[in-house]
């Protein structure tokens, strides 16, 4: 899933993938859902 498709900056996605910062709370939960069900997230974001 690309950053543009989910509405975040490429730098934010790069930082997360490299493990420099760990999201907390709701952001962490949403990222888990996005990893498990990317098609559902994309559908919800693009309604």
N, C-alpha and C positions, 0 to 999 in steps of 0.2 A: 504494500500500500504506500503510495507516495504522499509526501507532505501536502502537496497542492490538493489532492483528492480529499483530504480530511481537514483542510483549512488551517494548517500550522506552517510555520516557516521551515525551510529546509534545515536551517541551523539547529532549530529545536529538535528535530527528528535525529539529526546527526549526534547531538549531545546525548540524547536518550540511548541511542544504539551503542554509543561508545561507553556508556555507563558512568559518565561524569556526574550526572545528577539522576536521582531516583525520584520519580513522581510519587506523590502521597495521596491518600484518601480517594476521593472521587476520580481524580485523574488516573490513578493506578488501576482502579476498577474498570474504567472505560477502556484503557489500553489493553487490559486482559480480554475484554469482550472483543475488541478490534482484532486482536491476535487470533482468537478462536473462531470468530464469525465476521470476517472482514466484509463479506457481501451484505450482511444485515446492517452494519454500521454505514456503509456507503449508501445503501437504500434510504436509511433514516436521515442522513445528512443532505441528501439531494432530492428531497420531496418538495 
